[in-house]
Amino acid sequence: IGNNKNSEGMDSFLVEVKAVAASQINLGNFLDKNHLTLKPGSYSFDLENTTSTYEFQFNIHADDTNYTTQNKLANLISNADIGLKSSVIEDENGLSALQIESVSTGIAPGESFLFSIFPQGTRDSMAAVEALGINHVSQEAQNAVFLLDGIERSSHSNTFTINHTFELTLHGISEEGNPALIGFKTNADAMTENIQTLVD
């Protein structure tokens, strides 16, 4: 992505990926889709991210099921536009669970979570969050960790730039001791490839 001036002194380098950046995922309890675990009523919970705390309120009616309740909450969280995406997933037994995932990946020093869910003070709301299980973290956020010419570096994202010259996107963990070589092709190599393409 850089120009020749940027690339001077950096013709090539080795990259070995130790870990890819990951989002935080909260996976709720798997419940019977057609049953209603919670009694009809009004419930609320707080959702805290790294900058703010949000209050979510929802109602459950007598004709609701666990599945409709989970979908209602998934839409409520996704449409709030606070950096989270939520969906209802099903297992092979026909049970459903609410999954909440951060849009961003990585974690800053001193932070233990990207978001946290806890019930409001009422007994019913505490029971609802516990029954849904949406406060349980199933995957913690983590940074990408990689070796750049043998020196360990990290990134909040799997896409980043090196020396304003190369943009890299990490797709997986390297085979140990087998780094990828990143660099420019020589004019001769590029010309040979172009001629071969023309011949083909």
Buried (B, 14 or more C-beta within 10 A) or exposed (E): EBEEEEBEEBEEBBBBBBEBBBBBBBBBBBBBBEEBBBEEEEBBBBBBBBEEEBEBEBEBEEEBBBBBBBBBBBEEBBEEEBEBEBBBBEEEEEBBBBBBBBEBBBBEEEEEBBBBBBBBEEEBBBBBBEBBBBBBBBEEBBBBBBBBEEEEBBBBBBEBEBEEBBEBEBEEEBEEEEBBEBEBEEEEEEEEEEEEEEEE
